[in-house]
Amino acid sequence: MIKELTKSVLRNPIRLGIMIYLLTREKALFKEIQNVLELTPGNLDSHLKILEKEGLIKLKKVIADRPRTLIVLTDKGIKETKRYLKLLEDLIKLQ
């Protein structure tokens, strides 16, 4: 169980925070996540690229009053986040 936790990209608290935030919304703007998690744009961008590479999110450019980046949770992202949280919960119950 611990081995599974340590191999996941969600082992990083920032990436886990991003995914938990998205889990409650399914999508969010870059600036929204940046503000909620109090991250620099570069820090958030680097974590989003890792999550996108793993297929957990999709990054989309949208035009509103100006170009913005929309982060969308994928089905794989939903499943992986719920699985990871369940592993954490099971580990805590063992204590």
Phi and psi restraints in degrees (range 20) as a CNS / XPLOR table:
assign (resid 1 and name C) (resid 2 and name N)
       (resid 2 and name CA) (resid 2 and name C) 1.0 -64.3 20.0 2
assign (resid 2 and name N) (resid 2 and name CA)
       (resid 2 and name C) (resid 3 and name N) 1.0 -37.0 20.0 2
assign (resid 2 and name C) (resid 3 and name N)
       (resid 3 and name CA) (resid 3 and name C) 1.0 -60.9 20.0 2
assign (resid 3 and name N) (resid 3 and name CA)
       (resid 3 and name C) (resid 4 and name N) 1.0 -41.3 20.0 2
assign (resid 3 and name C) (resid 4 and name N)
       (resid 4 and name CA) (resid 4 and name C) 1.0 -63.0 20.0 2
assign (resid 4 and name N) (resid 4 and name CA)
       (resid 4 and name C) (resid 5 and name N) 1.0 -40.9 20.0 2
assign (resid 4 and name C) (resid 5 and name N)
       (resid 5 and name CA) (resid 5 and name C) 1.0 -63.8 20.0 2
assign (resid 5 and name N) (resid 5 and name CA)
       (resid 5 and name C) (resid 6 and name N) 1.0 -41.6 20.0 2
assign (resid 5 and name C) (resid 6 and name N)
       (resid 6 and name CA) (resid 6 and name C) 1.0 -77.8 20.0 2
assign (resid 6 and name N) (resid 6 and name CA)
       (resid 6 and name C) (resid 7 and name N) 1.0 -17.2 20.0 2
assign (resid 6 and name C) (resid 7 and name N)
       (resid 7 and name CA) (resid 7 and name C) 1.0 -89.2 20.0 2
assign (resid 7 and name N) (resid 7 and name CA)
       (resid 7 and name C) (resid 8 and name N) 1.0 -17.3 20.0 2
assign (resid 7 and name C) (resid 8 and name N)
       (resid 8 and name CA) (resid 8 and name C) 1.0 -74.5 20.0 2
assign (resid 8 and name N) (resid 8 and name CA)
       (resid 8 and name C) (resid 9 and name N) 1.0 147.4 20.0 2
assign (resid 8 and name C) (resid 9 and name N)
       (resid 9 and name CA) (resid 9 and name C) 1.0 -66.8 20.0 2
assign (resid 9 and name N) (resid 9 and name CA)
       (resid 9 and name C) (resid 10 and name N) 1.0 -16.8 20.0 2
assign (resid 9 and name C) (resid 10 and name N)
       (resid 10 and name CA) (resid 10 and name C) 1.0 -80.5 20.0 2
assign (resid 10 and name N) (resid 10 and name CA)
       (resid 10 and name C) (resid 11 and name N) 1.0 -0.4 20.0 2
assign (resid 10 and name C) (resid 11 and name N)
       (resid 11 and name CA) (resid 11 and name C) 1.0 -65.1 20.0 2
assign (resid 11 and name N) (resid 11 and name CA)
       (resid 11 and name C) (resid 12 and name N) 1.0 -21.6 20.0 2
assign (resid 11 and name C) (resid 12 and name N)
       (resid 12 and name CA) (resid 12 and name C) 1.0 -78.6 20.0 2
assign (resid 12 and name N) (resid 12 and name CA)
       (resid 12 and name C) (resid 13 and name N) 1.0 127.1 20.0 2
assign (resid 12 and name C) (resid 13 and name N)
       (resid 13 and name CA) (resid 13 and name C) 1.0 -61.9 20.0 2
assign (resid 13 and name N) (resid 13 and name CA)
       (resid 13 and name C) (resid 14 and name N) 1.0 -31.3 20.0 2
assign (resid 13 and name C) (resid 14 and name N)
       (resid 14 and name CA) (resid 14 and name C) 1.0 -69.5 20.0 2
assign (resid 14 and name N) (resid 14 and name CA)
       (resid 14 and name C) (resid 15 and name N) 1.0 -46.0 20.0 2
assign (resid 14 and name C) (resid 15 and name N)
       (resid 15 and name CA) (resid 15 and name C) 1.0 -64.4 20.0 2
assign (resid 15 and name N) (resid 15 and name CA)
       (resid 15 and name C) (resid 16 and name N) 1.0 -39.1 20.0 2
assign (resid 15 and name C) (resid 16 and name N)
       (resid 16 and name CA) (resid 16 and name C) 1.0 -63.9 20.0 2
assign (resid 16 and name N) (resid 16 and name CA)
       (resid 16 and name C) (resid 17 and name N) 1.0 -41.8 20.0 2
assign (resid 16 and name C) (resid 17 and name N)
       (resid 17 and name CA) (resid 17 and name C) 1.0 -61.1 20.0 2
assign (resid 17 and name N) (resid 17 and name CA)
       (resid 17 and name C) (resid 18 and name N) 1.0 -41.8 20.0 2
assign (resid 17 and name C) (resid 18 and name N)
       (resid 18 and name CA) (resid 18 and name C) 1.0 -59.8 20.0 2
assign (resid 18 and name N) (resid 18 and name CA)
       (resid 18 and name C) (resid 19 and name N) 1.0 -47.2 20.0 2
assign (resid 18 and name C) (resid 19 and name N)
       (resid 19 and name CA) (resid 19 and name C) 1.0 -68.2 20.0 2
assign (resid 19 and name N) (resid 19 and name CA)
       (resid 19 and name C) (resid 20 and name N) 1.0 -39.0 20.0 2
assign (resid 19 and name C) (resid 20 and name N)
       (resid 20 and name CA) (resid 20 and name C) 1.0 -64.8 20.0 2
assign (resid 20 and name N) (resid 20 and name CA)
       (resid 20 and name C) (resid 21 and name N) 1.0 -41.9 20.0 2
assign (resid 20 and name C) (resid 21 and name N)
       (resid 21 and name CA) (resid 21 and name C) 1.0 -60.1 20.0 2
assign (resid 21 and name N) (resid 21 and name CA)
       (resid 21 and name C) (resid 22 and name N) 1.0 -46.2 20.0 2
assign (resid 21 and name C) (resid 22 and name N)
       (resid 22 and name CA) (resid 22 and name C) 1.0 -67.8 20.0 2
assign (resid 22 and name N) (resid 22 and name CA)
       (resid 22 and name C) (resid 23 and name N) 1.0 -32.0 20.0 2
assign (resid 22 and name C) (resid 23 and name N)
       (resid 23 and name CA) (resid 23 and name C) 1.0 -59.2 20.0 2
assign (resid 23 and name N) (resid 23 and name CA)
       (resid 23 and name C) (resid 24 and name N) 1.0 -31.9 20.0 2
assign (resid 23 and name C) (resid 24 and name N)
       (resid 24 and name CA) (resid 24 and name C) 1.0 -85.1 20.0 2
assign (resid 24 and name N) (resid 24 and name CA)
       (resid 24 and name C) (resid 25 and name N) 1.0 -10.4 20.0 2
assign (resid 24 and name C) (resid 25 and name N)
       (resid 25 and name CA) (resid 25 and name C) 1.0 -129.1 20.0 2
assign (resid 25 and name N) (resid 25 and name CA)
       (resid 25 and name C) (resid 26 and name N) 1.0 -25.9 20.0 2
assign (resid 25 and name C) (resid 26 and name N)
       (resid 26 and name CA) (resid 26 and name C) 1.0 76.6 20.0 2
assign (resid 26 and name N) (resid 26 and name CA)
       (resid 26 and name C) (resid 27 and name N) 1.0 -26.5 20.0 2
assign (resid 26 and name C) (resid 27 and name N)
       (resid 27 and name CA) (resid 27 and name C) 1.0 -156.1 20.0 2
assign (resid 27 and name N) (resid 27 and name CA)
       (resid 27 and name C) (resid 28 and name N) 1.0 155.9 20.0 2
assign (resid 27 and name C) (resid 28 and name N)
       (resid 28 and name CA) (resid 28 and name C) 1.0 -160.9 20.0 2
assign (resid 28 and name N) (resid 28 and name CA)
       (resid 28 and name C) (resid 29 and name N) 1.0 155.4 20.0 2
assign (resid 28 and name C) (resid 29 and name N)
       (resid 29 and name CA) (resid 29 and name C) 1.0 -78.5 20.0 2
assign (resid 29 and name N) (resid 29 and name CA)
       (resid 29 and name C) (resid 30 and name N) 1.0 150.4 20.0 2
assign (resid 29 and name C) (resid 30 and name N)
       (resid 30 and name CA) (resid 30 and name C) 1.0 -51.5 20.0 2
assign (resid 30 and name N) (resid 30 and name CA)
       (resid 30 and name C) (resid 31 and name N) 1.0 -50.6 20.0 2
assign (resid 30 and name C) (resid 31 and name N)
       (resid 31 and name CA) (resid 31 and name C) 1.0 -61.7 20.0 2
assign (resid 31 and name N) (resid 31 and name CA)
       (resid 31 and name C) (resid 32 and name N) 1.0 -35.8 20.0 2
assign (resid 31 and name C) (resid 32 and name N)
       (resid 32 and name CA) (resid 32 and name C) 1.0 -62.5 20.0 2
assign (resid 32 and name N) (resid 32 and name CA)
       (resid 32 and name C) (resid 33 and name N) 1.0 -48.5 20.0 2
assign (resid 32 and name C) (resid 33 and name N)
       (resid 33 and name CA) (resid 33 and name C) 1.0 -65.5 20.0 2
assign (resid 33 and name N) (resid 33 and name CA)
       (resid 33 and name C) (resid 34 and name N) 1.0 -41.1 20.0 2
assign (resid 33 and name C) (resid 34 and name N)
       (resid 34 and name CA) (resid 34 and name C) 1.0 -58.0 20.0 2
assign (resid 34 and name N) (resid 34 and name CA)
       (resid 34 and name C) (resid 35 and name N) 1.0 -44.6 20.0 2
assign (resid 34 and name C) (resid 35 and name N)
       (resid 35 and name CA) (resid 35 and name C) 1.0 -68.8 20.0 2
assign (resid 35 and name N) (resid 35 and name CA)
       (resid 35 and name C) (resid 36 and name N) 1.0 -44.6 20.0 2
assign (resid 35 and name C) (resid 36 and name N)
       (resid 36 and name CA) (resid 36 and name C) 1.0 -63.5 20.0 2
assign (resid 36 and name N) (resid 36 and name CA)
       (resid 36 and name C) (resid 37 and name N) 1.0 -43.0 20.0 2
assign (resid 36 and name C) (resid 37 and name N)
       (resid 37 and name CA) (resid 37 and name C) 1.0 -92.2 20.0 2
assign (resid 37 and name N) (resid 37 and name CA)
       (resid 37 and name C) (resid 38 and name N) 1.0 -1.7 20.0 2
assign (resid 37 and name C) (resid 38 and name N)
       (resid 38 and name CA) (resid 38 and name C) 1.0 53.9 20.0 2
assign (resid 38 and name N) (resid 38 and name CA)
       (resid 38 and name C) (resid 39 and name N) 1.0 56.4 20.0 2
assign (resid 38 and name C) (resid 39 and name N)
       (resid 39 and name CA) (resid 39 and name C) 1.0 -113.6 20.0 2
assign (resid 39 and name N) (resid 39 and name CA)
       (resid 39 and name C) (resid 40 and name N) 1.0 156.0 20.0 2
assign (resid 39 and name C) (resid 40 and name N)
       (resid 40 and name CA) (resid 40 and name C) 1.0 -76.0 20.0 2
assign (resid 40 and name N) (resid 40 and name CA)
       (resid 40 and name C) (resid 41 and name N) 1.0 156.7 20.0 2
assign (resid 40 and name C) (resid 41 and name N)
       (resid 41 and name CA) (resid 41 and name C) 1.0 -57.3 20.0 2
assign (resid 41 and name N) (resid 41 and name CA)
       (resid 41 and name C) (resid 42 and name N) 1.0 -41.2 20.0 2
assign (resid 41 and name C) (resid 42 and name N)
       (resid 42 and name CA) (resid 42 and name C) 1.0 -65.9 20.0 2
assign (resid 42 and name N) (resid 42 and name CA)
       (resid 42 and name C) (resid 43 and name N) 1.0 -40.4 20.0 2
assign (resid 42 and name C) (resid 43 and name N)
       (resid 43 and name CA) (resid 43 and name C) 1.0 -64.5 20.0 2
assign (resid 43 and name N) (resid 43 and name CA)
       (resid 43 and name C) (resid 44 and name N) 1.0 -48.1 20.0 2
assign (resid 43 and name C) (resid 44 and name N)
       (resid 44 and name CA) (resid 44 and name C) 1.0 -61.8 20.0 2
assign (resid 44 and name N) (resid 44 and name CA)
       (resid 44 and name C) (resid 45 and name N) 1.0 -44.3 20.0 2
assign (resid 44 and name C) (resid 45 and name N)
       (resid 45 and name CA) (resid 45 and name C) 1.0 -58.1 20.0 2
assign (resid 45 and name N) (resid 45 and name CA)
       (resid 45 and name C) (resid 46 and name N) 1.0 -42.8 20.0 2
assign (resid 45 and name C) (resid 46 and name N)
       (resid 46 and name CA) (resid 46 and name C) 1.0 -65.3 20.0 2
assign (resid 46 and name N) (resid 46 and name CA)
       (resid 46 and name C) (resid 47 and name N) 1.0 -38.0 20.0 2
assign (resid 46 and name C) (resid 47 and name N)
       (resid 47 and name CA) (resid 47 and name C) 1.0 -70.8 20.0 2
assign (resid 47 and name N) (resid 47 and name CA)
       (resid 47 and name C) (resid 48 and name N) 1.0 -38.5 20.0 2
assign (resid 47 and name C) (resid 48 and name N)
       (resid 48 and name CA) (resid 48 and name C) 1.0 -64.3 20.0 2
assign (resid 48 and name N) (resid 48 and name CA)
       (resid 48 and name C) (resid 49 and name N) 1.0 -38.0 20.0 2
assign (resid 48 and name C) (resid 49 and name N)
       (resid 49 and name CA) (resid 49 and name C) 1.0 -62.0 20.0 2
assign (resid 49 and name N) (resid 49 and name CA)
       (resid 49 and name C) (resid 50 and name N) 1.0 -39.3 20.0 2
assign (resid 49 and name C) (resid 50 and name N)
       (resid 50 and name CA) (resid 50 and name C) 1.0 -65.7 20.0 2
assign (resid 50 and name N) (resid 50 and name CA)
       (resid 50 and name C) (resid 51 and name N) 1.0 -45.3 20.0 2
assign (resid 50 and name C) (resid 51 and name N)
       (resid 51 and name CA) (resid 51 and name C) 1.0 -64.8 20.0 2
assign (resid 51 and name N) (resid 51 and name CA)
       (resid 51 and name C) (resid 52 and name N) 1.0 -37.3 20.0 2
assign (resid 51 and name C) (resid 52 and name N)
       (resid 52 and name CA) (resid 52 and name C) 1.0 -68.3 20.0 2
assign (resid 52 and name N) (resid 52 and name CA)
       (resid 52 and name C) (resid 53 and name N) 1.0 -42.1 20.0 2
assign (resid 52 and name C) (resid 53 and name N)
       (resid 53 and name CA) (resid 53 and name C) 1.0 -59.2 20.0 2
assign (resid 53 and name N) (resid 53 and name CA)
       (resid 53 and name C) (resid 54 and name N) 1.0 -34.9 20.0 2
assign (resid 53 and name C) (resid 54 and name N)
       (resid 54 and name CA) (resid 54 and name C) 1.0 -80.9 20.0 2
assign (resid 54 and name N) (resid 54 and name CA)
       (resid 54 and name C) (resid 55 and name N) 1.0 -5.4 20.0 2
assign (resid 54 and name C) (resid 55 and name N)
       (resid 55 and name CA) (resid 55 and name C) 1.0 80.2 20.0 2
assign (resid 55 and name N) (resid 55 and name CA)
       (resid 55 and name C) (resid 56 and name N) 1.0 16.8 20.0 2
assign (resid 55 and name C) (resid 56 and name N)
       (resid 56 and name CA) (resid 56 and name C) 1.0 -86.3 20.0 2
assign (resid 56 and name N) (resid 56 and name CA)
       (resid 56 and name C) (resid 57 and name N) 1.0 -23.3 20.0 2
assign (resid 56 and name C) (resid 57 and name N)
       (resid 57 and name CA) (resid 57 and name C) 1.0 -139.9 20.0 2
assign (resid 57 and name N) (resid 57 and name CA)
       (resid 57 and name C) (resid 58 and name N) 1.0 165.9 20.0 2
assign (resid 57 and name C) (resid 58 and name N)
       (resid 58 and name CA) (resid 58 and name C) 1.0 -125.5 20.0 2
assign (resid 58 and name N) (resid 58 and name CA)
       (resid 58 and name C) (resid 59 and name N) 1.0 138.6 20.0 2
assign (resid 58 and name C) (resid 59 and name N)
       (resid 59 and name CA) (resid 59 and name C) 1.0 -102.0 20.0 2
assign (resid 59 and name N) (resid 59 and name CA)
       (resid 59 and name C) (resid 60 and name N) 1.0 129.1 20.0 2
assign (resid 59 and name C) (resid 60 and name N)
       (resid 60 and name CA) (resid 60 and name C) 1.0 -129.0 20.0 2
assign (resid 60 and name N) (resid 60 and name CA)
       (resid 60 and name C) (resid 61 and name N) 1.0 141.0 20.0 2
assign (resid 60 and name C) (resid 61 and name N)
       (resid 61 and name CA) (resid 61 and name C) 1.0 -91.5 20.0 2
assign (resid 61 and name N) (resid 61 and name CA)
       (resid 61 and name C) (resid 62 and name N) 1.0 129.3 20.0 2
assign (resid 61 and name C) (resid 62 and name N)
       (resid 62 and name CA) (resid 62 and name C) 1.0 -125.4 20.0 2
assign (resid 62 and name N) (resid 62 and name CA)
       (resid 62 and name C) (resid 63 and name N) 1.0 152.2 20.0 2
assign (resid 62 and name C) (resid 63 and name N)
       (resid 63 and name CA) (resid 63 and name C) 1.0 -114.1 20.0 2
assign (resid 63 and name N) (resid 63 and name CA)
       (resid 63 and name C) (resid 64 and name N) 1.0 119.1 20.0 2
assign (resid 63 and name C) (resid 64 and name N)
       (resid 64 and name CA) (resid 64 and name C) 1.0 -115.7 20.0 2
assign (resid 64 and name N) (resid 64 and name CA)
       (resid 64 and name C) (resid 65 and name N) 1.0 -112.9 20.0 2
assign (resid 64 and name C) (resid 65 and name N)
       (resid 65 and name CA) (resid 65 and name C) 1.0 -75.4 20.0 2
assign (resid 65 and name N) (resid 65 and name CA)
       (resid 65 and name C) (resid 66 and name N) 1.0 -19.3 20.0 2
assign (resid 65 and name C) (resid 66 and name N)
       (resid 66 and name CA) (resid 66 and name C) 1.0 -160.1 20.0 2
assign (resid 66 and name N) (resid 66 and name CA)
       (resid 66 and name C) (resid 67 and name N) 1.0 167.1 20.0 2
assign (resid 66 and name C) (resid 67 and name N)
       (resid 67 and name CA) (resid 67 and name C) 1.0 -63.3 20.0 2
assign (resid 67 and name N) (resid 67 and name CA)
       (resid 67 and name C) (resid 68 and name N) 1.0 137.4 20.0 2
assign (resid 67 and name C) (resid 68 and name N)
       (resid 68 and name CA) (resid 68 and name C) 1.0 -138.6 20.0 2
assign (resid 68 and name N) (resid 68 and name CA)
       (resid 68 and name C) (resid 69 and name N) 1.0 160.2 20.0 2
assign (resid 68 and name C) (resid 69 and name N)
       (resid 69 and name CA) (resid 69 and name C) 1.0 -104.8 20.0 2
assign (resid 69 and name N) (resid 69 and name CA)
       (resid 69 and name C) (resid 70 and name N) 1.0 125.5 20.0 2
assign (resid 69 and name C) (resid 70 and name N)
       (resid 70 and name CA) (resid 70 and name C) 1.0 -105.5 20.0 2
assign (resid 70 and name N) (resid 70 and name CA)
       (resid 70 and name C) (resid 71 and name N) 1.0 130.8 20.0 2
assign (resid 70 and name C) (resid 71 and name N)
       (resid 71 and name CA) (resid 71 and name C) 1.0 -104.7 20.0 2
assign (resid 71 and name N) (resid 71 and name CA)
       (resid 71 and name C) (resid 72 and name N) 1.0 124.2 20.0 2
assign (resid 71 and name C) (resid 72 and name N)
       (resid 72 and name CA) (resid 72 and name C) 1.0 -118.7 20.0 2
assign (resid 72 and name N) (resid 72 and name CA)
       (resid 72 and name C) (resid 73 and name N) 1.0 130.1 20.0 2
assign (resid 72 and name C) (resid 73 and name N)
       (resid 73 and name CA) (resid 73 and name C) 1.0 -74.4 20.0 2
assign (resid 73 and name N) (resid 73 and name CA)
       (resid 73 and name C) (resid 74 and name N) 1.0 132.1 20.0 2
assign (resid 73 and name C) (resid 74 and name N)
       (resid 74 and name CA) (resid 74 and name C) 1.0 -90.7 20.0 2
assign (resid 74 and name N) (resid 74 and name CA)
       (resid 74 and name C) (resid 75 and name N) 1.0 167.0 20.0 2
assign (resid 74 and name C) (resid 75 and name N)
       (resid 75 and name CA) (resid 75 and name C) 1.0 -59.3 20.0 2
assign (resid 75 and name N) (resid 75 and name CA)
       (resid 75 and name C) (resid 76 and name N) 1.0 -40.8 20.0 2
assign (resid 75 and name C) (resid 76 and name N)
       (resid 76 and name CA) (resid 76 and name C) 1.0 -61.7 20.0 2
assign (resid 76 and name N) (resid 76 and name CA)
       (resid 76 and name C) (resid 77 and name N) 1.0 -39.4 20.0 2
assign (resid 76 and name C) (resid 77 and name N)
       (resid 77 and name CA) (resid 77 and name C) 1.0 -63.6 20.0 2
assign (resid 77 and name N) (resid 77 and name CA)
       (resid 77 and name C) (resid 78 and name N) 1.0 -40.5 20.0 2
assign (resid 77 and name C) (resid 78 and name N)
       (resid 78 and name CA) (resid 78 and name C) 1.0 -62.6 20.0 2
assign (resid 78 and name N) (resid 78 and name CA)
       (resid 78 and name C) (resid 79 and name N) 1.0 -49.2 20.0 2
assign (resid 78 and name C) (resid 79 and name N)
       (resid 79 and name CA) (resid 79 and name C) 1.0 -63.1 20.0 2
assign (resid 79 and name N) (resid 79 and name CA)
       (resid 79 and name C) (resid 80 and name N) 1.0 -45.4 20.0 2
assign (resid 79 and name C) (resid 80 and name N)
       (resid 80 and name CA) (resid 80 and name C) 1.0 -66.5 20.0 2
assign (resid 80 and name N) (resid 80 and name CA)
       (resid 80 and name C) (resid 81 and name N) 1.0 -39.6 20.0 2
assign (resid 80 and name C) (resid 81 and name N)
       (resid 81 and name CA) (resid 81 and name C) 1.0 -66.7 20.0 2
assign (resid 81 and name N) (resid 81 and name CA)
       (resid 81 and name C) (resid 82 and name N) 1.0 -44.8 20.0 2
assign (resid 81 and name C) (resid 82 and name N)
       (resid 82 and name CA) (resid 82 and name C) 1.0 -63.3 20.0 2
assign (resid 82 and name N) (resid 82 and name CA)
       (resid 82 and name C) (resid 83 and name N) 1.0 -39.7 20.0 2
assign (resid 82 and name C) (resid 83 and name N)
       (resid 83 and name CA) (resid 83 and name C) 1.0 -63.4 20.0 2
assign (resid 83 and name N) (resid 83 and name CA)
       (resid 83 and name C) (resid 84 and name N) 1.0 -44.7 20.0 2
assign (resid 83 and name C) (resid 84 and name N)
       (resid 84 and name CA) (resid 84 and name C) 1.0 -63.7 20.0 2
assign (resid 84 and name N) (resid 84 and name CA)
       (resid 84 and name C) (resid 85 and name N) 1.0 -44.1 20.0 2
assign (resid 84 and name C) (resid 85 and name N)
       (resid 85 and name CA) (resid 85 and name C) 1.0 -64.2 20.0 2
assign (resid 85 and name N) (resid 85 and name CA)
       (resid 85 and name C) (resid 86 and name N) 1.0 -36.5 20.0 2
assign (resid 85 and name C) (resid 86 and name N)
       (resid 86 and name CA) (resid 86 and name C) 1.0 -65.5 20.0 2
assign (resid 86 and name N) (resid 86 and name CA)
       (resid 86 and name C) (resid 87 and name N) 1.0 -41.3 20.0 2
assign (resid 86 and name C) (resid 87 and name N)
       (resid 87 and name CA) (resid 87 and name C) 1.0 -61.1 20.0 2
assign (resid 87 and name N) (resid 87 and name CA)
       (resid 87 and name C) (resid 88 and name N) 1.0 -42.7 20.0 2
assign (resid 87 and name C) (resid 88 and name N)
       (resid 88 and name CA) (resid 88 and name C) 1.0 -62.4 20.0 2
assign (resid 88 and name N) (resid 88 and name CA)
       (resid 88 and name C) (resid 89 and name N) 1.0 -44.1 20.0 2
assign (resid 88 and name C) (resid 89 and name N)
       (resid 89 and name CA) (resid 89 and name C) 1.0 -61.4 20.0 2
assign (resid 89 and name N) (resid 89 and name CA)
       (resid 89 and name C) (resid 90 and name N) 1.0 -44.3 20.0 2
assign (resid 89 and name C) (resid 90 and name N)
       (resid 90 and name CA) (resid 90 and name C) 1.0 -63.4 20.0 2
assign (resid 90 and name N) (resid 90 and name CA)
       (resid 90 and name C) (resid 91 and name N) 1.0 -38.0 20.0 2
assign (resid 90 and name C) (resid 91 and name N)
       (resid 91 and name CA) (resid 91 and name C) 1.0 -64.6 20.0 2
assign (resid 91 and name N) (resid 91 and name CA)
       (resid 91 and name C) (resid 92 and name N) 1.0 -42.4 20.0 2
assign (resid 91 and name C) (resid 92 and name N)
       (resid 92 and name CA) (resid 92 and name C) 1.0 -64.1 20.0 2
assign (resid 92 and name N) (resid 92 and name CA)
       (resid 92 and name C) (resid 93 and name N) 1.0 -37.8 20.0 2
assign (resid 92 and name C) (resid 93 and name N)
       (resid 93 and name CA) (resid 93 and name C) 1.0 -65.8 20.0 2
assign (resid 93 and name N) (resid 93 and name CA)
       (resid 93 and name C) (resid 94 and name N) 1.0 -24.7 20.0 2
assign (resid 93 and name C) (resid 94 and name N)
       (resid 94 and name CA) (resid 94 and name C) 1.0 -73.0 20.0 2
assign (resid 94 and name N) (resid 94 and name CA)
       (resid 94 and name C) (resid 95 and name N) 1.0 -19.7 20.0 2
